[in-house]
Amino acid sequence: MRITLDMYAVALGDTVSPTDIEEGMRVGVDDRGSGHRIQIPLPPKIDPSVTLMTVEEKPDVTYNDVGGCKEQIRMMREVVELPMLHPEKFVMLGIDPPKCVLCYGPPGTGKTLLAKAVANRTDACFIRVIGSELVQRYIGMGAKMVRELFQMARSKKACIIFFDEVDAIGGTRFDDGVGGDNEVQRTMLEIVNQLDGFDARGNIKVLMATNRPDTLDPALLRPGRLDRKVEFGLPDVDGRTQIFKIHAKKKKKKNCERDIRFELLARLCPNRTGAEIRSVCTEAGMFAIRARRKSVTEKDFLDAVDEVIKGYKKFSATPTYMVYN
């Protein structure tokens, strides 16, 4: 079989203007009549596997849904929201906003939730990529999937790419010749290349999350790539109280007893994450269901604290080899 690549000089159709066409763009061509004419610009060709990733055109999470992260919200609004909504402020001063932000801290402290809230505020598409899945689910295709991912992001009006568990692909490199490690390194290097290749003032922002920042490769952490680092710690009493109130509001008013002492509940959950507090609220609802009641009482919350927190303590007391991150 012989394959020939023909080159044509083509005209624009009546419905296409020169500003609609860019170099490297796919186009639909009509060869009927007198010569070839471009009739329609086509979207970029993207591997269908990319669409299997978690893509939300506009998440329904707002800043009001994120409790115990007041300082983190302020920082994310400054380094992500402001450049996307008001890029002219950076142009006026002649500075580049951060391209990429690292969110680090224990699991369940609000990293993903806040990333979705920023996407909602900026009307951006939200793409979540789990690092471990990128190298395990797409074996041998990690670097290619990263390229396709950024290509899809560029086709959006605005996009936030969220790499969760980035330590699975962005860990310190070791030249041991192992095939699996080489694949991880190729994937990480492609991410680095993509970070170097897009405009910091453009419509794409990259967020990365990890609970092991000390394992990340220095090449990924250097300024110009990961420009900002935002720590997510365990919420204090006020933060835990706020999280309890947020989850209580999600229940219908008539389904939650009035005058529940949320600060008391917060004090009964020291050193607990937002995800654990959400589990307490869910369990409180389960107690009401078991009792065949239509409303959740303070006693349900107290029983749920006892049930859930004791459960976590029991799990944390298991042998080290049985504890999972």
Helices and strands as residue ranges (DSSP letters): E 11-12, G 18-20, E 26-30, E 37-42, G 48-52, E 54-56, G 63-65, H 70-76, I 77-81, H 82-85, H 87-93, E 100-104, H 111-121, E 125-130, H 131-136, H 142-154, E 159-164, H 167-170, H 179-197, E 204-210, G 213-215, H 218-221, E 226-231, H 237-250, G 253-255, H 262-267, H 274-290, H 298-316, G 320-322
